[in-house]
Amino acid sequence: MKMPEPDRNVLARRARIVAALSAIVPGEGVIAGEREMRPYESDGLTAYRQLPMVVVLPETTQQVSQVLKYCYDEGIKVVPRGAGTSLSGGALPLEDGVLLGMAKFNRVREVDFDNRVAVVEPGVTNLAVSAAVAHEGFYYAPDPSSQIACTIGGNIAENSGGVHCLKYGMTTNNVLGCEMVLMNGEIIRLGGKHLDAPGYDLLGVVTGSEGLLGIVTEVTVRILRKPETVRALMVGFPRSEDAGACVGAIIGAGIIPGGMEMMDRPAIRAAEDFVHAGYPLDVEALLIVELDGPGPEVDHLCGRVEAIAKACGAVSCQVSQSEEQRLLFWAGRKAAFPAVGRISPDYYCMDGTIPRGKLPLVLEKMKEMSRRYGLRVANVFHAGDGNLHPLILYDANVPGEIEKAEAFGAEILTLCVEVGGVLTGEHGVGVEKRDLMPAMFSETDLDQQQRVKCAFDEKGLLNPGKVFPTLHRCAELGRMHVSGGRLPFPDIPRF
């Protein structure tokens, strides 16, 4: 069957756009060939793929400003992209949109140890920030499992967390300022090196906004002194429900660990086969609890946590005796996602958050869902702050399995909301959870959120189709005549 010829007007318009962008970002700053654009067709949610109209890779804030101003004037949609590690489809391109990649913004601009801040570009990886300040005994606290690859700009877009967010906070608690370019090309600054800023907390609005409000071109982050002593306990339980109860008991005792992670049997086995961290294979659940601070305090807390764990039914408990052993405990957890990838052709990584006290209930209900859908699930999550990362195992080559996995995932997220939690902890909404937003927010709630977007992007050109299940025209929202103002979203192309 002969494919229809591309519309000449569409091709001519694309050629004009490519030429204009090439004038703004010369050299190798524009990628327009189909083969060359393939690496940008999806992010970490690889079930959905779409080639962009064109990719542009600016190197300076002024180039970003000019690109956005041109697209604003011409009514061209723009999708921002960092390292492409998003697991919610936040960087999924549009066939009629420009994909703006920030990979060339990869410099550490300044390290100010006196004020305990670092000024970095958004393309700097999360782990590189800690590496840049390690020689003076400092580090950057948020540490997603993908920290070797994910970038600070993407961390801001999704408000990423990681193992140590329980004690030291999410990205929003560790970012002090940013430079950002609005869709109309205007360059603004929010916050700075100071600990607080007057006026509305616009920096808090931008952090976690998923690229819908502007393009961040510079970030000022808080850096912390490394703790004097750090130890990790590896605790095994005969039931996942016992491990969940232990999490609540530790926090209830007034102990705030640096990190507290949980893995169930499938995840434990996969991680141990992959990393050989010394995990016990005869338990149903494993807790890794990290304590930090002055040496005597850490020793005391280790004893208290061990006693709480035994009271909750723990059958094994091992305390790290060296820094190498502590890092080995964490190596398996950090490698859990690729490890699970070795035992299943495909997996679907979820991201919901629940009250800690509901952990045993939710784990039991997920077991029932697993039996009902006929799909295995491996649980790896930030137990301390209730951020679940169930990995639903499936085979995309088996007809209907990807649909079952998505239905399974939607039921997990709906359960999270029903027990008092939220749809996402750190992966964002993107396209993955977009249609589940009404499970958590009323139409009035969503309208108010879209009014915030309209204040930054009145034409709706930045990352459209993400987060909101329905889209209003900003003019309609402004007049409060919201009925009849909805815009249809195109179907999301699935791989």
C-alpha positions in Angstrom: 0.0 0.0 0.0 1.4 3.3 -1.1 1.8 5.9 1.7 0.2 9.3 1.1 2.5 12.0 0.0 3.3 14.6 2.7 1.4 17.8 2.4 3.5 20.3 0.5 2.4 23.2 2.8 3.5 21.2 5.8 6.9 20.4 4.3 7.4 24.1 3.3 6.5 25.3 6.8 8.8 22.8 8.4 11.6 23.9 6.1 11.1 27.5 7.2 11.1 26.5 10.9 14.3 24.5 10.5 16.0 27.4 8.6 15.0 29.9 11.3 16.2 27.7 14.1 19.5 27.0 12.3 20.1 30.7 12.2 19.6 31.0 15.9 21.6 27.9 16.9 24.2 27.4 14.1 26.5 24.5 13.5 25.2 21.2 14.8 22.5 22.8 17.0 19.6 21.7 14.9 18.7 18.0 14.1 16.2 17.5 11.3 16.9 14.1 9.8 14.5 11.3 10.6 17.3 8.8 11.5 19.1 11.4 13.6 16.0 12.3 15.6 15.2 8.7 16.5 17.1 8.9 19.9 14.6 11.6 20.9 11.4 9.8 20.0 10.7 8.7 23.6 11.9 9.1 27.2 12.0 6.4 29.9 8.4 5.5 29.2 9.3 3.7 26.0 5.8 2.3 25.4 5.0 5.6 23.7 7.1 7.1 20.9 6.8 9.9 18.5 9.3 11.7 16.3 9.4 15.4 16.8 9.2 17.9 13.9 12.7 19.0 14.6 15.2 19.0 17.5 17.1 22.1 18.6 20.1 22.0 21.1 20.9 25.5 22.3 24.0 26.3 24.3 23.2 29.7 25.9 20.3 31.3 27.7 20.1 33.9 24.9 19.7 31.1 22.3 16.9 29.5 24.4 15.2 32.9 24.6 15.4 33.5 20.9 14.1 30.0 20.1 11.2 30.4 22.4 10.4 33.9 21.1 10.4 32.6 17.5 8.1 29.7 18.4 5.9 32.0 20.4 5.5 34.4 17.5 4.8 31.6 15.0 2.5 29.6 17.3 4.8 26.6 17.4 4.6 24.0 20.2 7.8 23.3 22.3 8.6 20.2 24.3 11.6 20.6 26.7 13.9 17.6 27.3 16.7 16.9 29.7 18.5 13.5 29.8 15.3 11.7 28.7 15.1 9.6 31.9 11.5 10.6 32.7 9.3 7.6 33.4 6.0 9.4 32.9 6.4 10.5 29.2 7.1 14.0 30.3 9.5 14.5 27.4 7.4 12.7 24.7 7.7 14.8 21.5 5.0 16.2 19.3 5.0 15.6 15.5 4.1 19.3 15.0 6.4 20.6 17.8 10.0 21.5 18.4 11.9 19.4 20.9 14.2 21.6 22.8 17.1 19.6 24.4 19.1 21.1 27.2 22.0 18.6 27.2 24.6 21.2 26.2 23.9 23.2 29.4 26.3 20.9 31.4 28.6 23.2 33.3 29.1 23.8 37.1 29.2 27.6 37.0 30.1 28.4 40.6 30.7 26.6 43.9 30.3 28.9 47.0 31.3 26.9 50.1 30.8 29.9 52.4 27.1 30.1 51.5 26.9 26.3 51.0 25.5 26.6 47.4 26.4 25.5 43.9 25.3 27.3 40.7 24.9 24.8 37.9 23.4 24.5 34.5 20.3 22.3 34.1 22.1 19.7 32.0 24.5 18.8 34.9 23.8 15.3 36.2 22.6 14.9 39.7 25.6 12.9 40.8 28.0 15.4 39.2 26.9 18.1 41.7 28.1 15.9 44.6 31.3 15.1 42.7 32.1 18.8 42.2 31.9 19.5 45.9 33.2 16.2 47.4 36.8 17.4 47.8 35.6 19.8 50.6 33.4 17.3 52.3 30.1 18.4 50.8 27.4 16.7 48.8 24.0 17.3 47.2 21.3 15.5 49.1 18.5 14.5 46.5 19.7 11.2 45.0 17.3 9.5 42.5 18.3 6.0 41.5 19.1 7.4 38.0 21.4 10.0 39.5 24.3 9.0 37.3 22.3 10.0 34.2 19.3 12.3 35.3 19.9 16.0 35.2 19.2 18.8 37.6 16.8 20.4 35.1 14.8 17.2 34.9 14.9 16.9 38.7 13.3 20.3 39.0 10.7 19.4 36.4 9.6 16.4 38.3 10.6 17.4 41.9 12.7 14.3 42.2 13.6 12.7 45.5 15.6 9.5 46.0 16.8 7.5 49.0 17.7 10.4 51.2 14.6 12.6 50.6 13.1 11.2 53.9 15.4 13.3 56.0 16.8 15.9 53.6 13.9 16.7 51.4 12.9 16.5 47.8 14.4 18.7 45.0 12.1 21.6 46.1 13.7 21.6 49.5 17.2 21.8 48.1 16.8 24.4 45.3 17.3 28.1 46.2 17.0 29.8 42.9 16.8 29.5 39.2 17.0 31.4 35.9 14.1 30.6 33.6 13.0 31.6 30.1 9.3 32.1 29.5 7.5 31.0 26.3 7.6 34.6 25.0 11.4 34.7 25.4 11.5 36.7 28.5 14.3 35.8 31.0 13.4 35.9 34.7 15.2 35.0 37.9 13.5 33.4 40.9 15.2 33.2 44.3 19.0 33.2 44.6 21.7 32.2 47.2 19.6 33.5 50.0 17.5 31.0 52.1 14.2 32.7 51.5 12.7 35.2 49.0 10.0 37.8 49.4 6.7 37.6 47.6 4.9 34.6 46.2 6.8 31.3 46.2 7.1 31.1 42.4 10.2 28.9 42.7 7.9 26.4 44.5 5.4 26.6 41.6 8.1 26.0 39.0 9.6 23.0 40.8 7.5 20.0 39.8 5.8 21.9 36.9 6.9 19.3 34.3 8.1 21.8 31.7 4.7 23.5 31.4 5.7 26.9 32.7 9.2 27.7 31.3 12.7 26.5 30.5 15.2 26.5 33.4 18.7 27.6 32.3 20.5 28.0 35.6 20.0 26.5 39.1 21.3 27.4 42.5 21.2 24.3 44.8 21.9 23.8 48.5 24.9 21.7 49.3 25.4 20.0 52.7 28.3 18.8 54.9 28.8 15.1 54.8 27.7 13.5 58.1 30.4 12.5 60.6 29.1 8.9 60.8 26.8 6.9 58.5 25.7 3.3 59.0 23.1 1.1 57.4 21.1 -1.7 58.8 19.8 -4.5 56.5 16.8 -6.1 58.1 14.9 -9.2 56.8 11.2 -10.0 57.5 9.1 -13.1 56.9 6.2 -11.0 55.5 6.1 -7.7 53.6 3.3 -6.6 55.9 5.8 -6.9 58.9 8.3 -4.8 57.1 5.7 -2.2 56.4 4.6 -2.1 60.0 8.3 -1.7 61.0 8.6 1.4 58.8 5.7 3.1 60.7 7.1 2.0 64.1 10.5 3.5 63.4 9.1 6.9 62.4 6.5 6.7 65.3 9.4 6.3 67.7 10.7 9.7 66.6 13.6 8.4 64.6 14.2 10.0 61.2 16.6 7.9 59.2 18.7 9.4 56.4 17.0 6.8 54.2 14.7 3.9 54.6 14.1 1.6 51.6 12.1 -1.6 51.2 12.3 -4.5 48.7 10.1 -7.6 48.4 11.3 -11.1 47.5 11.3 -10.8 43.6 13.2 -7.6 43.8 15.6 -9.0 46.4 16.4 -12.0 44.3 16.9 -10.0 41.1 19.2 -7.4 42.9 21.3 -10.1 44.6 21.8 -12.0 41.3 22.8 -8.8 39.6 25.0 -7.1 42.3 25.9 -9.8 44.9 25.4 -7.4 47.8 24.9 -10.2 50.3 21.1 -9.9 50.6 19.3 -12.7 52.5 17.3 -14.8 50.0 15.1 -16.6 52.6 13.0 -13.5 53.5 9.9 -12.0 52.0 10.9 -8.4 52.5 14.1 -6.4 53.2 14.4 -3.0 54.8 17.6 -0.9 54.4 17.7 1.7 57.1 20.5 4.3 57.1 21.3 6.5 60.1 23.7 9.4 60.1 25.1 12.0 62.5 27.6 12.1 65.4 29.1 8.6 66.1 27.5 8.1 69.6 24.1 9.1 68.3 24.3 6.7 65.4 25.4 3.9 67.7 22.4 4.6 70.0 19.9 4.8 67.1 21.2 1.6 65.5 20.4 -0.2 68.7 16.9 1.3 68.9 16.1 0.4 65.3 17.3 -3.1 65.7 15.1 -3.5 68.8 12.1 -2.1 66.9 12.7 -4.4 64.0 12.8 -7.5 66.2 9.6 -6.5 67.9 8.0 -6.3 64.4 9.1 -9.8 63.6 12.5 -9.4 61.9 14.3 -12.6 61.3 17.7 -11.1 60.4 19.5 -7.8 61.0 23.0 -6.8 59.8 24.7 -3.5 60.6 27.3 -2.2 58.2 30.8 -2.3 59.7 32.6 -0.2 57.1 31.8 2.4 54.4 32.4 -0.2 51.7 29.8 -2.5 53.3 27.3 0.3 53.6 27.7 1.2 49.9 27.3 -2.5 49.0 24.0 -2.6 50.9 22.8 0.3 48.8 24.3 -1.0 45.5 21.6 -3.6 45.2 18.8 -1.1 45.9 20.3 1.4 43.4 20.5 -1.3 40.7 17.1 -2.7 41.4 15.5 -1.4 38.2 18.1 -2.8 35.8 18.2 -6.0 37.9 14.5 -6.5 37.4 15.0 -5.9 33.7 17.1 -9.1 33.6 14.1 -11.3 34.8 11.4 -9.9 32.5 11.3 -8.8 28.9 9.5 -5.6 30.0 8.4 -3.9 33.1 6.2 -0.9 33.9 7.5 1.2 36.8 4.8 2.9 38.9 5.1 5.9 41.2 2.4 6.5 43.8 2.6 7.8 47.4 0.6 6.7 50.4 0.5 7.4 54.2 3.1 5.2 55.8 0.4 3.6 58.0 -1.4 2.3 55.0 1.7 0.4 53.7 0.6 -3.1 55.0 -2.9 -2.7 53.5 -1.7 -1.5 50.1 0.9 -4.3 49.9 -1.8 -6.9 50.6 -4.1 -5.4 48.0 -1.3 -5.3 45.4 -0.8 -9.1 45.9 -4.5 -9.6 45.1 -4.3 -7.4 42.0 -1.2 -9.4 40.8 -3.2 -12.7 41.1 -6.2 -11.2 39.3 -4.2 -9.7 36.4 -1.9 -12.7 36.1 1.2 -10.4 36.1 4.1 -10.5 38.6 5.1 -7.4 40.5 8.4 -6.6 42.2 8.2 -3.9 44.9 11.0 -1.4 45.3 10.2 1.8 47.1 11.1 4.7 49.4 9.3 3.2 52.4 10.1 6.1 54.7 8.1 8.6 52.9 5.5 6.2 51.4 6.7 6.5 47.8 5.9 3.2 46.1 7.7 2.0 43.0 5.9 -1.3 42.0 7.5 -2.8 38.9 4.8 -4.7 36.9 6.5 -7.4 34.8 5.1 -8.2 31.4 6.0 -9.1 27.8 5.1 -6.5 25.2 5.3 -9.3 22.5 2.3 -11.1 24.1 -0.9 -9.5 22.7 -2.8 -7.7 25.4 -0.2 -7.8 28.1 0.8 -4.1 27.9 -2.8 -3.1 28.2 -3.1 -5.4 31.3 0.0 -3.9 32.8 -1.4 -0.3 32.3 -4.7 -1.3 33.8 -2.9 -2.9 36.8 -0.9 0.3 37.2 -3.9 2.5 37.1 -5.6 0.4 39.8 -2.5 0.7 42.0 -2.5 4.5 41.6 -6.2 4.8 42.2 -5.8 2.7 45.4 -3.0 5.2 46.5 -5.5 8.1 46.2 -8.3 6.1 48.0 -6.1 5.5 51.1 -5.2 9.1 51.3 -2.1 9.3 49.1 -1.3 10.9 45.7 -0.8 9.8 42.1 2.9 10.6 42.0 5.8 11.0 44.3 8.7 12.0 42.0 8.1 10.7 38.5 5.5 13.3 37.6 2.2 13.0 35.7 3.3 13.5 32.1 1.1 11.4 29.8 1.2 8.3 32.0 -1.0 9.6 34.7 -2.7 12.4 32.8 -6.1 10.6 32.5 -6.1 9.6 36.2 -5.9 13.2 37.4 -9.7 13.4 38.0 -9.4 10.5 40.5 -7.6 13.1 42.7 -8.7 16.5 41.6 -12.1 18.0 40.9 -12.8 19.9 37.7 -12.5 23.1 39.6 -9.1 22.1 41.0 -7.8 21.3 37.5 -9.2 24.6 36.2 -7.3 26.5 38.9 -4.1 24.7 38.1 -4.5 25.5 34.4 -4.9 29.2 35.3 -1.4 29.1 36.8 -0.1 27.7 33.5 -1.9 30.4 31.6 -0.2 33.1 33.6 3.2 31.8 32.4 2.1 30.5 28.9 -1.1 32.1 27.7 -0.9 30.4 24.3 -0.5 26.9 25.7 2.6 26.1 23.6 4.9 24.7 26.3 4.7 20.9 26.6 1.0 20.7 25.7 -0.8 17.4 26.2 0.9 16.6 29.5 -0.5 16.6 33.0 -4.1 17.9 32.3 -6.7 15.4 31.0 -8.6 18.2 29.3 -7.3 21.5 28.1 -9.0 24.9 28.4 -8.2 27.9 26.3 -6.7 30.5 28.5 -9.1 33.2 27.3 -12.0 31.0 28.3 -10.5 30.4 31.8 -9.9 34.1 32.2 -13.6 34.9 31.5 -14.7 32.0 33.7 -16.7 30.6 30.8 -15.0 27.3 30.9 -17.8 25.3 29.2 -17.1 24.8 25.5 -13.5 25.9 25.8 -11.9 22.5 25.9 -9.4 21.5 23.3 -9.1 17.9 22.2 -5.8 16.1 22.7 -4.4 14.0 19.9 -4.0 10.2 20.5 -0.7 9.3 22.1 1.3 7.2 19.7 2.3 3.9 21.4 5.3 1.8 20.3 
